[in-house]
Amino acid sequence: MMAENSTAGTEFLFYGLTQSRDIELLVFVLVLIFYLIILPGNFLIILTIKLDPGLSAPLYLFLGNLAFMDASYSFIVAPRMLVDFLSEKKVISYRGCITQLFFLHFLGGGEMLLLVVMAFDRYVAICRPLYYSTIMNPRVCYVLLVAPWFGGFTHSIIQVAIILHLPFCGPNQLDNFFCDVPQVIKLACTDTFAVELLMVSNSGLLTLLCFLGLLASYAVILCRVRGSSSEGKSKALSTCTTHIIIVFLMFGPAIFIYTRPFRAFPADKVVALFHTVIFPLMNPVIYTLRNQEVKASMRKLLSRHMVC
């Protein structure tokens, strides 16, 4: 690196997703097609929820926020990754790396907490339906909407603050296609064992606890709806199934990456690709495809503009 015992002015080199040019070009085409098709769908979800007065329930407010978070999250890694696929030298500045890392954990942590909020909303709606409007009043909804953003910001600031105090004076090649905590820490020219434990407890333990808590909450909900009417049980099962699918898609890769020592595994980059590019764009789409109200509103919105 250019600077010794200092991070000022340093650059990181990405090793990339693979060293095979043919595979890189294939992934480039597939990701670009996926990106151009699914990303507009997320904005359509946000627009539909925003314009349809019938979708004013807290669930749709949280769903719109999830779509916005996922769309924003997809801009952190994918655009630069697509550019790097076509570049011989994949370089990112130290500041750019820290910025990418910050927003990655800011939006990722916020989305995980938002899924917890959505689980609470479904618990109240299914298990306490008579008190739903009282408990989920506008003031509570506002707090529940702001809390994930604040929690994600706090989580990310802790990550960045720890990395900013690490000296980087040796190798500068990141064995990845984007900046993330495990790979950046490995390049520090100091003993990072304590830092790795702190990072695992901050990211990994928090992720695991949220995951187990969400599974427990949906288990309670499913137990409570066993004695409901057929129609109510069917709707509750459909909603809970959708949420559980998203929980596994979101938390599974995160648990794989952050709840173990920072050692490289063959599947790391594939898991990271799905975690940072594919799954974030799919989450709101899965919700929408299993939600009849949102699908009906989207059809009305599209047909109205097509007629105009």
Secondary structure, DSSP 8 states (H G I E B T S, - for coil): --SSS--TT-EEEE--S-S-HHHHHHHHHHHHHHHHHHHHHHHHHHHHHHH-GGG-SHHHHHHHHHHHHHHHHHHHHHHHHHHHHT-SS-EEEHHHHHHHHHHHHHHHHHHHHHHHHHHHHHHHHHH-GGGHHHHT-HHHHHHHHHHHHHHHHHHHHHHHHHHHTS---S--EESSSS--HHHHHHT-SS--HHHHHHHIIIIIIHHHHHHHHHHHHHHHHHHHGGGS-HHHHHHHHHHHHHHHHHHHHHHHHHHHHHSS-S---TTHHHHHHIIIIIHHHHHHHHHHHT-HHHHHHHHHHHHHHHH-
